Amino acid sequence: MRYAIIADIHANLAAFTAVLNDIERRGGVEEMWCLGDVVGYGPDPHQCIELLRQHNHVCIAGNHDWAAIGKLSLSEFNPDAAAACRWTVQQLSPEDVDYLESLPLVIEKGDFTLVHGSPREPIWEYLLSISSARQNFAYFQSQF
């Protein structure tokens, strides 16, 4: 089975469309795995959610997805990211909000664990050092 792993679309429809076109050019996939942040920063949050939902996919929540719908405090975001989240929620349909609310923090698919941040802190942790990456291996229940 062929998969495409995508992440951090951030409501950038032009870039997302280019990625989808490249996936098709390479022969397509049976399923996309989206590692969160479908929305945030970019101008097309509704369109990106709608386009993603047209494909066979699984998706986990990213910090921008949850912040845009009020499930995560904006206090940890920089001012520009917080402003983008406040703007984003005004662009979403009720179905978009329901979709984002339904996204889990972790998905286990066979031998794989899918998270946005890390296995230890799925929504938020940035792995910026070898030691923090090494510490996170203890949190995997799967091989990968």
C-alpha positions in Angstrom: 0.0 0.0 0.0 1.3 3.5 -0.9 0.9 6.4 1.5 1.6 10.1 1.3 2.6 11.8 4.6 1.8 15.4 4.6 1.8 18.0 7.4 1.7 21.7 8.1 -0.6 22.8 5.2 -1.3 25.9 7.2 -4.2 26.9 4.9 -1.9 27.4 1.9 -4.1 26.1 -0.9 -1.6 26.8 -3.7 1.1 24.7 -2.0 -1.3 22.0 -1.0 -2.6 21.7 -4.5 1.0 21.5 -5.8 1.7 18.7 -3.4 -1.5 16.8 -4.4 -0.6 17.2 -8.1 2.9 15.8 -7.4 1.4 12.8 -5.5 -0.7 12.1 -8.6 2.2 12.6 -11.0 4.1 10.0 -9.0 1.3 7.4 -9.3 -1.0 8.4 -6.5 -1.5 6.8 -3.1 -4.2 4.7 -1.4 -4.2 6.9 1.7 -2.8 10.2 2.9 -1.6 10.6 6.5 -1.9 14.3 7.6 0.1 15.2 10.6 -1.9 18.3 11.6 -1.9 22.0 11.1 -4.3 22.0 8.2 -5.1 25.6 9.1 -3.2 28.6 10.4 -1.3 31.5 8.8 -2.6 31.0 5.2 -5.6 32.5 3.4 -7.6 29.4 2.6 -8.5 27.4 5.7 -12.0 26.3 4.5 -10.7 25.3 1.0 -7.8 23.3 2.4 -10.1 21.4 4.8 -12.6 20.8 2.0 -9.8 19.5 -0.4 -8.3 17.3 2.2 -11.7 15.7 3.0 -12.1 14.8 -0.7 -9.2 12.3 -0.3 -8.9 9.1 1.5 -7.0 10.2 4.6 -6.4 10.1 8.3 -5.5 13.3 10.1 -4.4 14.2 13.6 -4.7 17.6 15.3 -2.0 20.2 15.2 -1.6 23.0 17.6 -2.9 25.6 15.0 -5.9 23.4 14.3 -6.9 23.3 17.9 -6.0 27.0 18.6 -8.2 28.1 15.7 -11.2 26.5 17.3 -10.5 27.4 20.9 -9.3 24.0 22.1 -5.8 25.4 22.8 -4.9 28.7 24.4 -3.4 31.3 22.2 -1.1 32.5 25.1 1.8 30.3 23.9 1.6 31.5 20.3 3.6 34.4 18.9 1.4 37.5 18.2 1.2 36.8 14.4 0.2 33.2 14.9 -2.4 34.2 17.4 -3.9 36.8 15.1 -3.9 34.2 12.3 -5.8 31.8 14.5 -8.4 34.4 15.5 -8.9 35.3 11.8 -9.0 31.6 10.7 -12.0 30.7 12.9 -14.1 33.4 11.2 -13.4 31.7 7.8 -14.5 28.2 8.9 -17.9 26.6 8.3 -19.6 24.7 11.1 -18.6 21.5 9.3 -15.0 22.7 9.2 -15.1 23.3 13.0 -16.7 19.9 13.6 -13.9 18.3 11.5 -11.1 20.0 13.4 -12.8 19.2 16.7 -12.9 15.5 15.7 -9.2 15.2 15.1 -7.3 13.0 17.5 -3.9 13.8 19.0 -2.5 10.4 18.2 -3.3 7.7 15.6 -1.6 4.3 15.5 -1.7 2.7 12.1 -0.1 -0.7 12.1 3.6 -0.2 13.0 3.3 3.6 12.9 2.4 6.2 15.5 1.3 9.5 14.0 1.6 12.7 16.0 2.0 16.4 15.2 4.6 17.3 17.8 6.1 14.3 19.5 5.0 11.0 21.1 5.6 12.6 24.5 3.7 15.8 23.8 1.6 15.1 20.7 0.2 18.6 20.1 3.1 20.9 20.9 6.6 19.6 21.5 9.3 20.6 19.0 12.2 18.1 18.7 15.1 20.5 18.5 17.9 18.3 19.9 19.2 14.7 19.7 18.6 14.2 23.4 14.9 15.2 23.2 14.4 13.0 20.2 16.1 10.1 22.1 13.9 10.7 25.1 10.8 10.5 23.0 11.5 6.9 21.8 10.3 5.7 25.2 6.8 6.9 24.3 6.3 4.9 21.2 4.0 1.9 21.4 4.7 1.0 17.8 7.9 0.2 15.8 7.9 3.6 14.0 
